[in-house]
Amino acid sequence: MTARLLLAAAACLVIAVPLGLVLAFTAMVGSYSCATEGDAGDIPPDYLRLYQQAGQAYGIAWPVLASIGKVESDHGRSTAPGVHSGANRAGAMGPMQFLASTWAAYGVDGDGDGRTDVYRPTQFQRRPVT
């Protein structure tokens, strides 16, 4: 019984140590790529302003929005399909990569021009009037 217990403990260590190192490295690297309250990083000024306005309007920390914008479209700088027109293979559109059904349900006219356009980041800047 003791030999089995030692073997099980050794197997757990063989799995846990590399997994722990991978998770630690991922967390460390990820912390450098996400914006923080005091660090705008490489966010273009117009996107930073919109993230901050939308965050305040919707009660979401702007770094969360900026992190999504960075991952999904490099703050609108990506030339990948779906960012500026059309949709990608998954059906996502715009700089924040909304699915058509999500945009249809939650898209707002954020800049008051009478249109809800998933490709224009100004659409996210204020809370919809209800």
Disulfide bonds with the S-S distance in Angstrom:
none
